[in-house]
Amino acid sequence: MDTDFLDWALADFSGYVAADELYDGPFCILSAVDNRRYKRILYDVLDHDPTHEDIRAFLRRLHTALTVRDLTLCGLTTDGSALYPTPLVEVFGDVPHQICTFHIVAEVNKAVLGAVASARKGLAATQPKLPRGRPSTQAAKAAARTKKRLAGQGAALFTHRYLFVQRHLNKTELQPWVAPITEAACDHGTGLRIV
């Protein structure tokens, strides 16, 4: 990209970058944005899905743009894709890597809805098969009551699906996945990073 544009984009660089990829048909757009100033710093358009080598080359361009201007990267935020951790360490060393909160919440929602769907399928599989018409025998009436009760449970399960997530992870459970970014690691703000 043009040197004048980079000078403008990095004039008040915050030290934090958000990197992401956007897929549009056969193309992929890699993008790096100043995470606090909301200025696009770099982009790259690929005609294929990105690989570690593509990400490595993109991060090297970012590293060069920052080094020429004597700027330091304090943290990088990504969507949690496996494309970034290895190239990031190779290019920037021990820079904190934070996963975007939006993507974490989206994954939690996806997991909760999957658990709800699985539980509803399990309830549906246990419902008794009834013949058409009103139940006439005691056994048929009991089966109809059971079917109605299970249908109510399935509806309640969907209505109250937020109850599937009832607690937060403690520090021991959280440790293998993420660790806090300390003030010592960077002079601005806190967040989560992959360890």
Secondary structure as the mmCIF struct_conf table of DSSP 4:
data_model
#
loop_
_struct_conf.conf_type_id
_struct_conf.id
_struct_conf.beg_label_comp_id
_struct_conf.beg_label_asym_id
_struct_conf.beg_label_seq_id
_struct_conf.end_label_comp_id
_struct_conf.end_label_asym_id
_struct_conf.end_label_seq_id
HELX_RH_AL_P HELX_RH_AL_P1 THR A 3 ALA A 9
TURN_TY1_P TURN_TY1_P1 LEU A 10 ASP A 12
BEND BEND1 GLY A 15 GLY A 15
STRN STRN1 TYR A 16 ASP A 24
TURN_TY1_P TURN_TY1_P2 GLY A 25 PRO A 26
STRN STRN2 PHE A 27 ASP A 34
TURN_TY1_P TURN_TY1_P3 ASN A 35 ARG A 37
STRN STRN3 ARG A 40 LEU A 46
BEND BEND2 ASP A 47 HIS A 48
HELX_RH_AL_P HELX_RH_AL_P2 HIS A 52 VAL A 68
TURN_TY1_P TURN_TY1_P4 ARG A 69 ASP A 70
STRN STRN4 GLY A 75 THR A 78
BEND BEND3 GLY A 80 GLY A 80
TURN_TY1_P TURN_TY1_P5 ALA A 82 LEU A 83
BEND BEND4 TYR A 84 TYR A 84
HELX_RH_AL_P HELX_RH_AL_P3 PRO A 85 PHE A 92
BEND BEND5 GLY A 93 ASP A 94
STRN STRN5 HIS A 97 ILE A 99
HELX_RH_AL_P HELX_RH_AL_P4 THR A 101 THR A 126
BEND BEND6 GLN A 127 GLN A 127
HELX_LH_PP_P HELX_LH_PP_P1 PRO A 128 LYS A 129
BEND BEND7 ARG A 132 GLY A 133
BEND BEND8 THR A 137 THR A 137
HELX_RH_AL_P HELX_RH_AL_P5 GLN A 138 THR A 159
TURN_TY1_P TURN_TY1_P6 HIS A 160 HIS A 160
HELX_RH_3T_P HELX_RH_3T_P1 ARG A 161 PHE A 164
HELX_RH_AL_P HELX_RH_AL_P6 LYS A 171 LEU A 174
TURN_TY1_P TURN_TY1_P7 GLN A 175 TRP A 177
STRN STRN6 VAL A 178 PRO A 180
HELX_LH_PP_P HELX_LH_PP_P2 ILE A 181 THR A 182
TURN_TY1_P TURN_TY1_P8 GLU A 183 ALA A 185
BEND BEND9 ASP A 187 HIS A 188
STRN STRN7 LEU A 192 ILE A 194
#
